[in-house]
Amino acid sequence: MTTMSRRAFLRSSGVGVGLGLAGGCAPAMKGDFAPKRGPRVVVIGGGWGGATAAKYVRLGDPAIEVILLEPNKQFVSCPLSNLVLSGVRSIDSLTFGYRGLRSHGVRIIHEAATAIEPDTKRVRVGEGYLQYDRLIVSPGIEFQTEQIAGLAEAGDQVLHAWKAGPQTVELARRLQAMPDGGVFVLTIPPIAYRCPPGPYERTCQVAWYLKHNKPRSKLIVLDANQNIVSKTGLFRAAWRDYPNIDYRASSKVVKVDTGAREVTTEFGDRVKYDVVNVIPPQRAGTIAVQADLVGADKRWCQVDHVTYESVKHKAVHVIGDSTIGLPVPKSGTVANAMGKICANAVVHLIGGKQPPAMPPVNVCYSWVSDKEAMAVINAYRIEGGKVVQIEQKLTPGQSQAFGQNALGWARSIWNDILG
Ligand SMILES: Cc1cc2nc3c(=O)[nH]c(=O)nc-3n(C[C@H](O)[C@H](O)[C@H](O)COP(=O)(O)OP(=O)(O)OC[C@H]3O[C@@H](n4cnc5c(N)ncnc54)[C@H](O)[C@@H]3O)c2cc1C
């Protein structure tokens, strides 16, 4: 292990969650460790989707008991975490507790769900289980490490920093420690992955940092996709300020060699690095895969577009990045919207009522420097039971005013999720 402690790394990588390393003040978890006395919703995952859903079920009907399973004791926001790499923000400024949810009567158990049993409506937690009437699953993404040779063996020598936390801080430290004249390599997976514009925002933040602190250094971006997949023209325009970016499309990385300090693309190009950041291909959170909520490709979960109920298992709803099939990006704004819509649907279903058809919304800001941002907004409606996009609008360019709007968006949505 390098500078990151083993415990911190285990927590950030998700390894060891089932071993109880994340701690928590759960009751002794054997058998039915919290017998159900009335209608109950269990939520798996206290991130952008799950925390929102837990709060809004309670707001929708305080007679429903809500139990949230989340191994981490703190919520760390991925949005704005690319600014930790440039040193513009601290990770502490993106870290929040769960006190607000408790004040709404959400019961939080800091443990991971280890299995879902749809037939008996039980969630397993170690040796015990919880009974539910409706289950909401929002476990985010997991990495398909096996798709890049050498990545699993590399351990924390190769960071993703795609779940905000200790890896983000460690990647920022490696960037700062890189000598002037060094090469930073960032690799982007094929879509679908969490936050389509996120890697290009990261490109801007790393390039901005290098421009101001290591002017002889460069950033090589190896993108598995044929072009920038989101806000294409806006990012191209922003990159005119960063001649230190060497962007290479259609360059899917298939191998990493930490001894030679190089990555290899599917066409055999070998690229040397001083610091590397590999964002691996992704799939739904492991619990969703184990519970057979994913499709034949074993990657993502198909859901009903009105209730977010799984197409595979009754009374199990899936929201956030783990879902596929709606014309929406895997964004925090969308996960938050799905959390509210799903909560409302679940409250209606438990009350024996027809849920209303409500479309989600998407707003996504990208920071292109320390102060300037740009944005895309998507509007949707529901037609014939399916979510369809009716409008997409981009900001005309980047500006400090949009940066201020981005900060306002973040404060407001963090409060909506956790406040
Ligand atoms: C660098 C970066 C920048 C981003 N910027 C933006 C942005 O500007 N705007 C935007 O809208 N989106 C942004 N996103 C995307 C956003 O972070 C995600 O879309 C959002 O977090 C998805 O929410 P979720 O609930 O699906 O997953 P998460 O928020 O990741 O929550 C999943 C939770 O489930 C928990 N969990 C997993 N398995 C279990 C289990 N078995 N039992 C219990 N709990 C479990 C995890 O610990 C985690 O807390 C960004 C992402 C990244 C990486």
The ligand as a Gaussian input file, in Angstrom:
#p B3LYP/6-31G(d) Opt

LIG

0 1
 C      -16.122000      12.904000     -11.245000
 C      -17.616000      12.907000     -11.321000
 C      -18.302000      14.113000     -11.512000
 C      -19.686000      14.113000     -11.587000
 N      -20.324000      15.315000     -11.782000
 C      -21.671000      15.352000     -11.876000
 C      -22.346000      16.594000     -12.034000
 O      -21.718000      17.664000     -12.108000
 N      -23.700000      16.582000     -12.087000
 C      -24.414000      15.436000     -12.001000
 O      -25.638000      15.498000     -12.047000
 N      -23.807000      14.230000     -11.839000
 C      -22.454000      14.158000     -11.774000
 N      -21.825000      12.948000     -11.579000
 C      -22.632000      11.691000     -11.579000
 C      -23.255000      11.382000     -10.221000
 O      -22.280000      11.355000      -9.204000
 C      -23.949000      10.016000     -10.294000
 O      -24.793000       9.978000     -11.418000
 C      -24.778000       9.748000      -9.028000
 O      -23.919000       9.637000      -7.912000
 C      -25.622000       8.472000      -9.188000
 O      -26.368000       8.228000      -8.013000
 P      -26.646000       6.728000      -7.527000
 O      -27.565000       6.825000      -6.371000
 O      -26.995000       5.881000      -8.683000
 O      -25.194000       6.216000      -7.071000
 P      -24.278000       6.757000      -5.880000
 O      -24.494000       8.204000      -5.653000
 O      -22.885000       6.291000      -6.188000
 O      -24.786000       5.979000      -4.610000
 C      -24.652000       4.579000      -4.514000
 C      -24.547000       4.215000      -3.033000
 O      -24.868000       2.841000      -2.875000
 C      -24.055000       2.313000      -1.860000
 N      -24.053000       0.859000      -2.027000
 C      -23.530000       0.120000      -3.040000
 N      -23.750000      -1.185000      -2.846000
 C      -24.456000      -1.284000      -1.682000
 C      -24.972000      -2.378000      -0.935000
 N      -24.817000      -3.654000      -1.327000
 N      -25.645000      -2.114000       0.215000
 C      -25.827000      -0.845000       0.647000
 N      -25.332000       0.221000      -0.011000
 C      -24.654000       0.012000      -1.168000
 C      -22.709000       2.992000      -2.084000
 O      -21.912000       2.962000      -0.911000
 C      -23.136000       4.398000      -2.473000
 O      -23.188000       5.272000      -1.372000
 C      -20.428000      12.911000     -11.484000
 C      -19.736000      11.704000     -11.271000
 C      -18.349000      11.700000     -11.202000
 C      -17.626000      10.403000     -10.973000

